[in-house]
Amino acid sequence: MGIPDGLLYGNPELGAGEIATIDDVTKTTEQAGTDIGFGQGVQIKNGLIVPATAGNIYGIAVRRTHVDADHLTPEAIASDEWHKGELLGVVREGTVAVPLSADVNSRENAAVDSNGNFKPAGPSDTVVGVFLSSGNKGGTARLQTTIQLTNTAVTGTGVTNIDTADTVETTHISVSGVPSGLGGKGK
């Protein structure tokens, strides 16, 4: 006999930072410069990953994968995040469940808010992806993002437009996980 209520034993909403599709994902491993919540949009500041505060994002922080989970209680799970100095996965291109700071609709353009969470893109916001599902403030929605190439650089103090800046502090980005044979020496 089938279960009459399909939602009886589960919540269809994915947890923040969960990769949301089986499609290919471009992901790098980076070091946290401060505490970062699962699913937050991130930028690079002084060579480390920090929550994005506006504009373009470097990527989206994925959630932690627990192998030994005996110590996890509902309280510990609710407050879990990446801590300063930890290595974390950052999705540069793909679909991830992200935390919402406002209600969103499927197929709506997405922007990052001042806390690294996501909201519908307004007229003055930088579009960082598209929501593939609807969601309510405080919940999650599936967001598809792609690598963002623009004329801005993330500096020690924030995002600076290269076209109008007199001086720009540059940040060198190292990408880990590049397969051999891509841009390297060898056969």
Summary of the structure (lengths in Angstrom):
residues: 187
radius of gyration: 17.8
end to end distance: 58.8
largest distance: 70.4
contacts: 526
relative contact order: 0.20
helix: 3%
strand: 33%
